[in-house]
Amino acid sequence: MKKQNWLLIIAVILLSALPLWFAPQPAPGPDGQPGEAFGGADGRAQQAIGQVAPGYEPWFTPLIEPASGEIASLLFALQAALGAGVIGYWLGCVVTRDRWRRKAEGQTKNEEKPRAD
């Protein structure tokens, strides 16, 4: 790919993701926790760990924390879509390469056969 194409791809990704990180945090819910429309297994796992081992300290912390759970979900979906695109592109290349290989083998076999005139 040309350098200009890569720069455009990077610019689109940055313009899509950066504003989401700078969005304000949603208002806290009635239980005092940050308000989120979408909850997942991560939050439930944190609650379970807090009940089982109250003194547990996480090994790692995120470098950049998204403004809300919805934004984290969006970024996860974007990552999944990009991964699916890469896998689909790879699969297409493999199928096309195999098709070309079979076509080339068929042509060489036809050239080797003696013609009955």
Buried (B, 14 or more C-beta within 10 A) or exposed (E): EEEEEEEEEEEEEEEEBEEBEEEEEBEEEEEEEEEBEEEEEEBEEEEEEEEEEEEEEEEEEEEEEBBBBBBBBBBEEBEEEEEEEEEEEEEEEEEEEEEEEEEEEEEEEEEEEEEEE
